[in-house]
């Protein structure tokens, strides 16, 4: 079972308006929304890389809608 924990997941960087931002996606979001089969870091990384465009766009949108830095993506940030 994956808890939507803001400390269990992957950090990544994105560019928004020519500025680099740190962002985070929870293991639970990778599992539930992108079907990561397990919590092993290499599996989560592979899942992130496969869906990087959607993840980055979600992080950009969340920041531009007023989220504080660093942007943290959890299960509820993705439509199921």
C-alpha positions as semicolon CSV with decimal commas, in nm:
position;residue;x (nm);y (nm);z (nm)
1;X;0,000;0,000;0,000
2;X;0,127;0,344;-0,090
3;X;0,061;0,635;0,144
4;X;0,057;0,975;-0,026
5;X;0,360;1,088;0,172
6;X;0,538;1,407;0,068
7;X;0,871;1,255;0,175
8;X;0,848;0,929;-0,021
9;X;0,900;0,986;-0,393
10;X;1,127;1,160;-0,645
11;X;1,267;1,512;-0,670
12;X;1,312;1,665;-1,015
13;X;1,369;2,006;-1,169
14;X;1,157;2,194;-1,419
15;X;1,190;2,524;-1,598
16;X;0,915;2,782;-1,566
17;X;0,956;3,115;-1,744
18;X;1,334;3,060;-1,779
19;X;1,380;2,986;-1,408
20;X;1,466;2,645;-1,263
21;X;1,234;2,506;-0,995
22;X;1,262;2,199;-0,776
23;X;0,957;1,978;-0,769
24;X;0,857;1,648;-0,610
25;X;0,621;1,366;-0,703
26;X;0,509;1,116;-0,441
27;X;0,554;0,742;-0,483
28;X;0,178;0,710;-0,434
29;X;0,108;0,938;-0,733
30;X;0,352;0,742;-0,949
31;X;0,187;0,418;-0,842
32;X;-0,178;0,518;-0,858
33;X;-0,182;0,746;-1,161
34;X;0,108;0,606;-1,366
35;X;0,096;0,241;-1,254
36;X;0,447;0,215;-1,105
37;X;0,449;-0,151;-0,998
38;X;0,666;-0,104;-0,688
39;X;0,846;0,152;-0,472
40;X;1,200;0,062;-0,577
41;X;1,377;0,384;-0,675
42;X;1,478;0,258;-1,020
43;X;1,116;0,159;-1,094
44;X;0,987;0,498;-0,979
45;X;1,253;0,673;-1,188
46;X;1,163;0,471;-1,498
47;X;0,794;0,553;-1,445
48;X;0,877;0,923;-1,399
49;X;1,087;0,931;-1,716
50;X;0,814;0,757;-1,916
51;X;0,556;1,017;-1,807
52;X;0,786;1,316;-1,763
53;X;0,595;1,549;-1,996
54;X;0,263;1,508;-1,810
55;X;0,434;1,530;-1,470
56;X;0,622;1,849;-1,562
57;X;0,310;2,011;-1,708
58;X;0,116;1,928;-1,390
59;X;0,393;2,080;-1,176
60;X;0,405;2,395;-1,393
61;X;0,028;2,436;-1,377
62;X;0,024;2,385;-0,999
63;X;0,295;2,649;-0,948
64;X;0,132;2,899;-1,185
65;X;-0,194;2,851;-0,990
66;X;-0,025;2,967;-0,670
67;X;0,151;2,665;-0,517
68;X;0,453;2,743;-0,303
69;X;0,803;2,629;-0,390
70;X;0,906;2,354;-0,403
71;X;0,608;2,219;-0,593
72;X;0,494;1,886;-0,445
73;X;0,274;1,659;-0,654
74;X;0,053;1,403;-0,482
75;X;-0,223;1,169;-0,595
76;X;-0,492;1,440;-0,586
77;X;-0,297;1,652;-0,840
78;X;-0,375;1,401;-1,116
79;X;-0,712;1,311;-1,259
80;X;-0,787;0,941;-1,238
